[in-house]
Amino acid sequence: MPKLKTNKAAKKRYNYTATGKVKRTTANGRHRLATKTPRQKMSRKANAYADKTVEAGIKKLLPYGN
C-alpha cells in the first residue's frame, strides 16, 4: 500500500495532543492588537481544541500525526 501524503497547510495549523485530540491556535491574535484589550490579547495566547465535527476531517489530512 502506498504512503499517504500529509497536507502541509493542515500540518502548520494543527497538532495532536497525547490523548489524540486536535489542538489549534485561537483566531484574531496576529495583528490589529492595539484595538484589543489586554484581557482579549491574553485569551488569544491560549490554545484551543478543534471541534468534534471537523476533527475527523483533520485526522484524514494528518494521517501520521505531525
N, CA, C and O atoms as CSV, one atom per row, in Angstrom:
chain,resi,resn,atom,element,x,y,z
A,1,MET,N,N,0.843,-1.183,0.000
A,1,MET,CA,C,0.000,0.000,0.000
A,1,MET,C,C,0.891,1.250,0.000
A,1,MET,O,O,1.858,1.312,0.759
A,2,PRO,N,N,0.578,2.242,-0.838
A,2,PRO,CA,C,1.437,3.433,-0.893
A,2,PRO,C,C,1.293,4.302,0.350
A,2,PRO,O,O,0.316,4.219,1.095
A,3,LYS,N,N,2.301,5.131,0.538
A,3,LYS,CA,C,2.266,6.072,1.660
A,3,LYS,C,C,1.216,7.147,1.401
A,3,LYS,O,O,0.941,7.500,0.254
A,4,LEU,N,N,0.639,7.656,2.473
A,4,LEU,CA,C,-0.319,8.748,2.366
A,4,LEU,C,C,0.415,10.076,2.529
A,4,LEU,O,O,1.338,10.185,3.336
A,5,LYS,N,N,0.006,11.074,1.769
A,5,LYS,CA,C,0.648,12.376,1.860
A,5,LYS,C,C,-0.020,13.213,2.949
A,5,LYS,O,O,-1.243,13.231,3.084
A,6,THR,N,N,0.806,13.895,3.710
A,6,THR,CA,C,0.329,14.817,4.725
A,6,THR,C,C,0.003,16.148,4.069
A,6,THR,O,O,0.774,16.638,3.244
A,7,ASN,N,N,-1.132,16.737,4.426
A,7,ASN,CA,C,-1.494,18.054,3.931
A,7,ASN,C,C,-0.653,19.093,4.668
A,7,ASN,O,O,-0.758,19.227,5.887
A,8,LYS,N,N,0.177,19.826,3.934
A,8,LYS,CA,C,1.137,20.740,4.552
A,8,LYS,C,C,0.450,21.937,5.216
A,8,LYS,O,O,0.934,22.438,6.231
A,9,ALA,N,N,-0.662,22.396,4.661
A,9,ALA,CA,C,-1.377,23.515,5.281
A,9,ALA,C,C,-1.944,23.109,6.637
A,9,ALA,O,O,-1.896,23.883,7.593
A,10,ALA,N,N,-2.478,21.901,6.717
A,10,ALA,CA,C,-3.030,21.415,7.986
A,10,ALA,C,C,-1.916,21.154,8.992
A,10,ALA,O,O,-2.104,21.339,10.195
A,11,LYS,N,N,-0.768,20.727,8.508
A,11,LYS,CA,C,0.363,20.455,9.400
A,11,LYS,C,C,0.814,21.716,10.124
A,11,LYS,O,O,1.243,21.656,11.277
A,12,LYS,N,N,0.716,22.870,9.440
A,12,LYS,CA,C,1.138,24.132,10.038
A,12,LYS,C,C,0.105,24.697,11.011
A,12,LYS,O,O,0.425,25.567,11.821
A,13,ARG,N,N,-1.126,24.208,10.934
A,13,ARG,CA,C,-2.206,24.786,11.740
A,13,ARG,C,C,-2.629,23.935,12.928
A,13,ARG,O,O,-3.144,24.470,13.911
A,14,TYR,N,N,-2.426,22.628,12.862
A,14,TYR,CA,C,-2.948,21.734,13.888
A,14,TYR,C,C,-1.853,20.853,14.467
A,14,TYR,O,O,-0.866,20.540,13.802
A,15,ASN,N,N,-2.052,20.457,15.728
A,15,ASN,CA,C,-1.187,19.495,16.401
A,15,ASN,C,C,-2.074,18.488,17.105
A,15,ASN,O,O,-3.238,18.766,17.393
A,16,TYR,N,N,-1.525,17.328,17.380
A,16,TYR,CA,C,-2.225,16.339,18.186
A,16,TYR,C,C,-1.738,16.432,19.622
A,16,TYR,O,O,-0.565,16.709,19.875
A,17,THR,N,N,-2.649,16.199,20.562
A,17,THR,CA,C,-2.259,16.082,21.954
A,17,THR,C,C,-1.911,14.618,22.221
A,17,THR,O,O,-2.072,13.763,21.350
A,18,ALA,N,N,-1.435,14.342,23.425
A,18,ALA,CA,C,-1.066,12.968,23.770
A,18,ALA,C,C,-2.288,12.057,23.800
A,18,ALA,O,O,-2.169,10.853,23.574
A,19,THR,N,N,-3.456,12.619,24.076
A,19,THR,CA,C,-4.675,11.802,24.134
A,19,THR,C,C,-5.365,11.680,22.782
A,19,THR,O,O,-6.368,10.976,22.663
A,20,GLY,N,N,-4.835,12.364,21.749
A,20,GLY,CA,C,-5.389,12.237,20.408
A,20,GLY,C,C,-6.320,13.360,19.997
A,20,GLY,O,O,-6.866,13.330,18.895
A,21,LYS,N,N,-6.515,14.349,20.853
A,21,LYS,CA,C,-7.329,15.499,20.460
A,21,LYS,C,C,-6.543,16.368,19.484
A,21,LYS,O,O,-5.316,16.293,19.417
A,22,VAL,N,N,-7.265,17.194,18.729
A,22,VAL,CA,C,-6.625,18.082,17.765
A,22,VAL,C,C,-6.571,19.476,18.368
A,22,VAL,O,O,-7.600,20.052,18.721
A,23,LYS,N,N,-5.361,20.010,18.483
A,23,LYS,CA,C,-5.133,21.315,19.080
A,23,LYS,C,C,-4.931,22.342,17.970
A,23,LYS,O,O,-4.316,22.053,16.944
A,24,ARG,N,N,-5.458,23.546,18.190
A,24,ARG,CA,C,-5.312,24.621,17.212
A,24,ARG,C,C,-5.044,25.921,17.952
A,24,ARG,O,O,-5.249,26.012,19.163
A,25,THR,N,N,-4.579,26.935,17.207
A,25,THR,CA,C,-4.379,28.243,17.814
A,25,THR,C,C,-5.670,29.036,17.720
A,25,THR,O,O,-6.501,28.788,16.846
A,26,THR,N,N,-5.833,29.990,18.625
A,26,THR,CA,C,-7.024,30.818,18.590
A,26,THR,C,C,-6.885,31.893,17.514
A,26,THR,O,O,-5.775,32.283,17.152
A,27,ALA,N,N,-8.007,32.359,17.016
A,27,ALA,CA,C,-8.024,33.335,15.929
A,27,ALA,C,C,-7.857,34.753,16.465
A,27,ALA,O,O,-8.001,34.998,17.663
A,28,ASN,N,N,-7.554,35.676,15.564
A,28,ASN,CA,C,-7.513,37.125,15.816
A,28,ASN,C,C,-6.415,37.537,16.780
A,28,ASN,O,O,-6.612,38.463,17.568
A,29,GLY,N,N,-5.266,36.878,16.741
A,29,GLY,CA,C,-4.196,37.246,17.641
A,29,GLY,C,C,-2.925,37.697,16.955
A,29,GLY,O,O,-1.872,37.748,17.591
A,30,ARG,N,N,-2.992,38.029,15.665
A,30,ARG,CA,C,-1.783,38.354,14.906
A,30,ARG,C,C,-1.569,39.849,14.690
A,30,ARG,O,O,-0.459,40.347,14.875
A,31,HIS,N,N,-2.598,40.551,14.309
A,31,HIS,CA,C,-2.433,41.980,14.031
A,31,HIS,C,C,-3.660,42.724,14.512
A,31,HIS,O,O,-4.636,42.118,14.955
A,32,ARG,N,N,-3.603,44.052,14.420
A,32,ARG,CA,C,-4.648,44.939,14.960
A,32,ARG,C,C,-4.826,44.717,16.457
A,32,ARG,O,O,-5.948,44.673,16.962
A,33,LEU,N,N,-3.717,44.578,17.150
A,33,LEU,CA,C,-3.767,44.313,18.579
A,33,LEU,C,C,-3.915,45.591,19.404
A,33,LEU,O,O,-4.217,45.523,20.595
A,34,ALA,N,N,-3.710,46.738,18.791
A,34,ALA,CA,C,-3.825,47.991,19.528
A,34,ALA,C,C,-5.268,48.270,19.942
A,34,ALA,O,O,-5.507,48.950,20.940
A,35,THR,N,N,-6.219,47.753,19.187
A,35,THR,CA,C,-7.626,47.991,19.499
A,35,THR,C,C,-8.197,46.957,20.467
A,35,THR,O,O,-9.337,47.093,20.910
A,36,LYS,N,N,-7.423,45.933,20.798
A,36,LYS,CA,C,-7.911,44.894,21.696
A,36,LYS,C,C,-7.473,45.182,23.130
A,36,LYS,O,O,-6.407,45.751,23.365
A,37,THR,N,N,-8.299,44.786,24.068
A,37,THR,CA,C,-7.979,44.991,25.478
A,37,THR,C,C,-6.933,43.964,25.908
A,37,THR,O,O,-6.765,42.947,25.235
A,38,PRO,N,N,-6.230,44.206,27.009
A,38,PRO,CA,C,-5.248,43.233,27.488
A,38,PRO,C,C,-5.859,41.861,27.782
A,38,PRO,O,O,-5.217,40.830,27.581
A,39,ARG,N,N,-7.086,41.861,28.251
A,39,ARG,CA,C,-7.751,40.580,28.522
A,39,ARG,C,C,-7.992,39.800,27.230
A,39,ARG,O,O,-7.826,38.581,27.194
A,40,GLN,N,N,-8.385,40.511,26.172
A,40,GLN,CA,C,-8.592,39.859,24.881
A,40,GLN,C,C,-7.283,39.288,24.352
A,40,GLN,O,O,-7.244,38.167,23.844
A,41,LYS,N,N,-6.215,40.065,24.477
A,41,LYS,CA,C,-4.915,39.622,23.969
A,41,LYS,C,C,-4.398,38.422,24.749
A,41,LYS,O,O,-3.797,37.514,24.176
A,42,MET,N,N,-4.634,38.420,26.062
A,42,MET,CA,C,-4.198,37.284,26.880
A,42,MET,C,C,-4.937,36.006,26.499
A,42,MET,O,O,-4.351,34.924,26.458
A,43,SER,N,N,-6.238,36.148,26.220
A,43,SER,CA,C,-7.019,34.956,25.896
A,43,SER,C,C,-6.667,34.412,24.516
A,43,SER,O,O,-6.917,33.239,24.238
A,44,ARG,N,N,-6.090,35.245,23.647
A,44,ARG,CA,C,-5.672,34.767,22.318
A,44,ARG,C,C,-4.403,33.933,22.378
A,44,ARG,O,O,-4.107,33.189,21.443
A,45,LYS,N,N,-3.639,34.046,23.480
A,45,LYS,CA,C,-2.406,33.270,23.609
A,45,LYS,C,C,-2.687,31.794,23.846
A,45,LYS,O,O,-1.907,30.936,23.432
A,46,ALA,N,N,-3.793,31.501,24.507
A,46,ALA,CA,C,-4.104,30.121,24.861
A,46,ALA,C,C,-4.496,29.330,23.621
A,46,ALA,O,O,-5.067,29.880,22.679
A,47,ASN,N,N,-4.189,28.048,23.625
A,47,ASN,CA,C,-4.585,27.185,22.530
A,47,ASN,C,C,-5.999,26.686,22.753
A,47,ASN,O,O,-6.488,26.636,23.882
A,48,ALA,N,N,-6.642,26.319,21.665
A,48,ALA,CA,C,-7.992,25.774,21.725
A,48,ALA,C,C,-7.973,24.395,21.074
A,48,ALA,O,O,-6.971,23.986,20.488
A,49,TYR,N,N,-9.078,23.696,21.185
A,49,TYR,CA,C,-9.194,22.380,20.569
A,49,TYR,C,C,-10.159,22.465,19.394
A,49,TYR,O,O,-11.134,23.216,19.427
A,50,ALA,N,N,-9.877,21.695,18.371
A,50,ALA,CA,C,-10.745,21.678,17.202
A,50,ALA,C,C,-12.081,21.052,17.580
A,50,ALA,O,O,-12.151,20.187,18.453
A,51,ASP,N,N,-13.124,21.493,16.919
A,51,ASP,CA,C,-14.460,20.985,17.183
A,51,ASP,C,C,-14.567,19.521,16.762
A,51,ASP,O,O,-13.889,19.081,15.834
A,52,LYS,N,N,-15.416,18.783,17.445
A,52,LYS,CA,C,-15.574,17.348,17.148
A,52,LYS,C,C,-16.080,17.114,15.735
A,52,LYS,O,O,-15.789,16.077,15.137
A,53,THR,N,N,-16.835,18.066,15.192
A,53,THR,CA,C,-17.406,17.864,13.861
A,53,THR,C,C,-16.357,17.944,12.760
A,53,THR,O,O,-16.549,17.361,11.693
A,54,VAL,N,N,-15.251,18.651,12.991
A,54,VAL,CA,C,-14.215,18.771,11.973
A,54,VAL,C,C,-12.990,17.920,12.297
A,54,VAL,O,O,-12.059,17.842,11.496
A,55,GLU,N,N,-12.988,17.290,13.457
A,55,GLU,CA,C,-11.812,16.540,13.884
A,55,GLU,C,C,-11.509,15.353,12.965
A,55,GLU,O,O,-10.344,15.056,12.701
A,56,ALA,N,N,-12.542,14.681,12.482
A,56,ALA,CA,C,-12.331,13.532,11.594
A,56,ALA,C,C,-11.694,13.967,10.279
A,56,ALA,O,O,-10.832,13.267,9.748
A,57,GLY,N,N,-12.109,15.114,9.750
A,57,GLY,CA,C,-11.522,15.623,8.514
A,57,GLY,C,C,-10.076,16.019,8.682
A,57,GLY,O,O,-9.263,15.815,7.782
A,58,ILE,N,N,-9.747,16.588,9.835
A,58,ILE,CA,C,-8.357,16.979,10.099
A,58,ILE,C,C,-7.476,15.746,10.232
A,58,ILE,O,O,-6.329,15.743,9.784
A,59,LYS,N,N,-8.011,14.709,10.842
A,59,LYS,CA,C,-7.220,13.485,11.007
A,59,LYS,C,C,-6.957,12.805,9.665
A,59,LYS,O,O,-5.962,12.095,9.520
A,60,LYS,N,N,-7.832,13.011,8.688
A,60,LYS,CA,C,-7.576,12.487,7.332
A,60,LYS,C,C,-6.437,13.270,6.674
A,60,LYS,O,O,-5.633,12.706,5.932
A,61,LEU,N,N,-6.378,14.577,6.953
A,61,LEU,CA,C,-5.326,15.408,6.368
A,61,LEU,C,C,-3.971,15.143,7.005
A,61,LEU,O,O,-2.936,15.340,6.369
A,62,LEU,N,N,-3.971,14.690,8.272
A,62,LEU,CA,C,-2.735,14.390,9.001
A,62,LEU,C,C,-2.720,12.908,9.362
A,62,LEU,O,O,-2.961,12.555,10.517
A,63,PRO,N,N,-2.439,12.035,8.393
A,63,PRO,CA,C,-2.549,10.605,8.676
A,63,PRO,C,C,-1.502,10.068,9.648
A,63,PRO,O,O,-1.738,9.046,10.293
A,64,TYR,N,N,-0.369,10.720,9.766
A,64,TYR,CA,C,0.715,10.231,10.629
A,64,TYR,C,C,0.961,11.142,11.813
A,64,TYR,O,O,2.073,11.175,12.339
A,65,GLY,N,N,-0.033,11.874,12.243
A,65,GLY,CA,C,0.170,12.837,13.316
A,65,GLY,C,C,0.760,14.091,12.744
A,65,GLY,O,O,0.210,14.661,11.801
A,66,ASN,N,N,1.870,14.538,13.291
A,66,ASN,CA,C,2.523,15.740,12.781
A,66,ASN,C,C,3.753,15.377,12.028
A,66,ASN,O,O,4.447,16.257,11.517
